Each structure stands twice: as C-alpha cells, then as structure tokens.
Amino acid sequence: MSLPHAILTALLEKPSSGLELTRRFDRSIGYFWSATHQQIYRELGRLEEAGLIRELPSEVPLRGQKKEYEVLPAGGAELARWVGESQDPKPMRDPLLLRIRAAGVVGPQGLGPELRRHLELHQRQLAQYEAIEEKDFPPGRDAVEDRLRRLVLHGGIALETFWLHWLEEALGEVEDMTFEDMTFEDTTVEDATGPRAPGA
C-alpha cells in the first residue's frame, strides 16, 4: 500500500482536512499503514498538484481555517486502477526476528523480558481490535463496504493471534535456555602463514 492511495481511500470515505485525516489514520488506517501529520500534509499537496483531489470551497474564508479536501474523478479512477493492480507480498523485515537469529551466535541473555513486553503489546492490540469489532460491526451490518472493512479488521485480529501464539512458544523456548547450553563452532581459519581471524 502507498500513502497516496491510503489518503484517497480516506477522502473518498469522507472529505476531511489534514488534521482530521491524521486523527482518522490514528484510529483506523494507521493500524496497517501509519503516517505522520507532516507526511499526510506533504502528500495532500502532491495529490492536489496532480489533479487527484481538490480543496473544498469555503463559504466564509477565514485566516487559519482548516482546508478540507475531496477526491476528484481522476483520483477515484486512480484508486480503482490501483485496487485491481497486481502486487507481490513484501518481504518481512522484523527486528525482533533478527535479534533472535543473532542470539543464536551470542546467546539469548536479555531476550526473555523483551519477548514478554512484545507479548503484552500484542495482547493490548488484540483487545483493541476486538473492541472495534464489537462497537463498529454489530450483527446485521452487512453492506459491502462494512463487509470489506470487517475483513481488514479480521486480518489484524488473525495477525495478532498469530503473534501471541508464536511469542508464547518463543518465551517457552528462551526461558528454557541458558548461555552455557550453547555451543560455538571454532571458525578460526588456518593456512600456511598461520591462523586468520574469521572473515579475514
């Protein structure tokens, strides 16, 4: 997903100012595509220059009044084109997974508290998603737009559930390990001139 398309989506749902968009990102779209206030304002300017959105006319222009934007037909067409576009999944880049891999060569000391902290964070996020589902998607709310939004929310719930199961497994493994349990291979390389350091 790209920020321009996230903004077009939000503005098609409801014309908004930059500040309102930031708040809406914090409450919904930001769960799966985050953006800062400054990034949103920069992108609004680019979208306006490209003729994809426009500033809504104000009946009483006032100094410092918030600009509100709506999507133009070209913006709607661009979003529809992008929705149907083919795009491969992005490779995962998660520093926690990399740190666990690194622990395989330096030892798992300190990993337990960090895994517990991540477990608590994912528990809170799952509870937040479940509260959103209960509040915003009661039984019988089956319009197409609601079904698609609920589908995105279910994706978030499934991801948080996966992380909780995996973190519980990781905690069980790490808490059962000690640094003394690890065996390190001798990677020193020797040649005719004597020993060399690894990677030399």
C-alpha positions in Angstrom: 0.0 0.0 0.0 1.2 3.6 -0.6 0.3 6.7 1.3 -1.3 8.5 -1.6 -3.8 5.6 -2.1 -4.4 5.5 1.7 -5.3 9.2 1.6 -7.5 8.8 -1.5 -9.3 6.0 0.3 -9.9 8.1 3.4 -11.1 11.1 1.5 -13.5 9.1 -0.6 -15.0 7.7 2.6 -15.3 11.3 3.9 -13.9 14.7 2.8 -11.5 15.9 5.5 -8.8 18.3 6.5 -5.2 17.3 7.1 -5.8 17.3 10.8 -8.9 15.2 10.6 -7.1 12.8 8.3 -4.3 12.4 10.9 -6.8 11.6 13.6 -8.6 9.1 11.3 -5.2 7.4 10.5 -4.6 7.1 14.2 -8.0 5.4 14.7 -8.2 3.1 11.7 -6.0 3.1 8.6 -2.9 3.8 10.8 -3.2 0.3 12.2 -1.9 -1.1 8.9 -0.4 1.9 7.2 0.9 4.6 9.5 1.8 8.2 8.6 2.8 11.3 10.4 1.0 14.6 10.3 3.8 16.1 8.1 3.7 13.2 5.7 0.0 13.5 5.2 0.2 17.2 4.6 3.0 16.8 2.0 1.0 14.1 0.2 -2.1 16.2 0.2 -0.1 18.9 -1.7 1.2 16.4 -4.2 -2.3 14.9 -4.8 -3.7 18.4 -5.3 -1.0 19.3 -7.8 -1.6 16.0 -9.7 -5.3 16.9 -10.1 -6.5 13.9 -8.0 -8.0 15.9 -5.1 -9.2 19.5 -4.6 -9.7 21.9 -1.7 -13.4 22.3 -0.9 -14.6 25.8 -1.4 -15.4 27.6 1.9 -18.4 29.8 2.2 -16.7 32.1 4.8 -12.9 32.0 4.2 -11.1 32.8 7.4 -7.4 33.1 8.1 -6.1 29.9 9.7 -9.2 28.0 8.7 -8.6 24.3 8.1 -8.6 23.3 4.4 -10.9 20.4 3.6 -10.2 18.1 0.6 -12.3 15.9 -1.6 -11.4 13.4 -4.3 -11.8 14.4 -8.0 -12.9 11.8 -10.6 -9.3 11.3 -11.7 -8.4 10.4 -8.1 -11.3 7.9 -7.9 -10.1 6.4 -11.2 -6.5 6.1 -9.9 -7.7 4.4 -6.7 -9.8 1.9 -8.7 -6.8 1.2 -11.0 -4.6 0.6 -8.0 -7.1 -1.7 -6.3 -7.0 -4.0 -9.3 -3.2 -3.9 -9.7 -1.1 -7.0 -9.2 1.4 -6.7 -6.4 3.6 -9.3 -4.7 3.8 -9.6 -0.9 6.6 -7.5 0.6 9.4 -9.5 2.4 9.1 -9.4 6.2 11.5 -7.1 8.0 11.1 -7.6 11.7 13.9 -6.6 14.1 12.7 -9.0 16.8 13.1 -12.0 14.5 16.6 -10.7 13.5 17.6 -10.3 17.2 16.5 -13.9 17.9 18.6 -15.1 15.0 21.5 -13.0 16.4 21.0 -14.6 19.8 21.9 -17.9 18.1 25.5 -16.7 17.9 25.8 -14.5 21.0 23.4 -16.1 23.4 19.8 -15.4 24.5 20.5 -13.3 27.5 18.0 -10.4 27.9 15.6 -11.8 25.3 13.0 -13.1 27.9 11.9 -9.7 29.2 11.7 -8.3 25.6 9.6 -11.2 24.4 7.3 -10.7 27.4 7.0 -7.0 26.6 6.1 -7.8 23.0 3.5 -10.3 24.2 1.8 -7.7 26.3 1.8 -5.2 23.4 0.2 -7.7 21.1 -2.4 -8.7 23.8 -3.4 -5.0 24.1 -3.6 -4.6 20.3 -5.8 -7.7 20.0 -8.1 -6.4 22.7 -8.3 -3.1 20.9 -9.2 -4.8 17.6 -11.9 -6.9 19.3 -13.4 -3.8 20.9 -13.5 -2.1 17.5 -15.3 -5.1 16.0 -17.9 -5.2 18.8 -18.5 -1.4 18.6 -18.4 -0.8 14.8 -19.6 -4.1 13.3 -22.7 -5.4 15.2 -24.6 -8.3 13.7 -26.6 -7.4 10.7 -24.2 -4.7 9.4 -23.7 -6.4 6.0 -23.3 -3.6 3.4 -20.5 -4.3 1.0 -18.3 -1.5 2.5 -18.8 -2.8 6.0 -18.0 -6.4 5.0 -14.7 -5.3 3.4 -13.7 -3.1 6.3 -14.5 -6.0 8.7 -12.4 -8.3 6.5 -9.4 -5.9 7.0 -10.1 -5.9 10.8 -10.2 -9.7 10.8 -6.8 -9.7 9.1 -5.5 -7.6 12.0 -7.1 -9.9 14.6 -5.6 -13.0 12.9 -2.1 -11.4 12.8 -2.2 -10.5 16.5 -3.5 -14.0 17.3 -0.5 -15.5 15.4 2.0 -13.3 17.2 0.5 -14.2 20.6 0.9 -17.9 19.9 4.4 -17.5 18.4 5.6 -15.3 21.3 4.3 -17.8 23.9 6.3 -20.5 22.0 9.4 -18.3 21.8 9.2 -17.4 25.5 8.9 -21.1 26.5 12.0 -21.9 24.4 14.1 -19.0 25.5 13.3 -19.4 29.2 14.4 -23.0 29.0 17.8 -22.0 27.6 21.0 -20.8 29.3 24.1 -19.2 27.7 26.0 -22.3 29.0 23.8 -24.5 26.9 25.2 -23.0 23.7 28.0 -24.5 21.7 30.0 -22.2 19.4 31.9 -23.6 16.5 35.6 -22.7 16.0 35.5 -20.5 12.9 39.3 -19.7 13.0 40.8 -20.4 9.6 44.4 -21.6 9.2 46.7 -21.5 6.2 50.4 -21.7 5.5 51.0 -18.4 7.2 49.2 -19.3 10.4 45.8 -18.7 11.9 43.5 -16.0 10.5 40.5 -14.3 12.1 37.0 -15.3 10.9 36.2 -13.5 7.7 39.8 -12.4 7.1 
